[in-house]
Amino acid sequence: MGRYRSRLEIIADVLGVVKGGARKTRIMYQANLSYRLLTRYLDDVMDMGLVKAEDEGIYELTEKGIGFLQEFKGYNERRADAEDQLNNVKDEELMLENRFLNSRKRNDDSKNRTSSKEEERRLA
C-alpha cells in the first residue's frame, strides 16, 4: 500500500492542476480527491488566497499560489534528498551489522567446531 499524502502535498497537487485554469471535475480527478475533499481543499486554498474562482466555474492560481508552488517544489526536493540520505544511513547500518555482528557469530561457530575437534583428539 502507498503512503498517505500530507496536507501540503494535497494542496500542492490541487494547485498544480489549477495552474493554467481548471474546473472542479478536472481538479478532483487529477488531484485524486473525493468530491467532499475537493470542496474542502478548494475552500481552504481560496480562503488562503492561493486560488481564485473565475467566470464559468474555472479556477485560477493567484500570484500567491504560484509562489507557494515554487517554494513547495524546493521543499519537496530537499525532503526527497533527506529521505535518500536517511535510507543510505539505514543501508550502511545493515551492512555494518551483517559484516561485523554476523562475523562474530561465525567466529563463535568456528570456536565451537575447534573445541569439538580438540575434545575428539583428547578422547582418542
MOCOR-V921123 format. One record per run of one state. SS is the DSSP state (H for helix, E for strand, L for the rest). FROM is the first residue (numbers start at 0). TO is the last residue. Records with the same first field share a line. If there is no record, write none. Layout:
SS = FROM-TO, FROM-TO
This chain:
L = 0-5, 18-20, 22-22, 30-33, 47-49, 53-53, 57-57, 61-61, 123-123
H = 6-17, 23-29, 34-46, 54-56, 62-122
E = 21-21, 50-52, 58-60
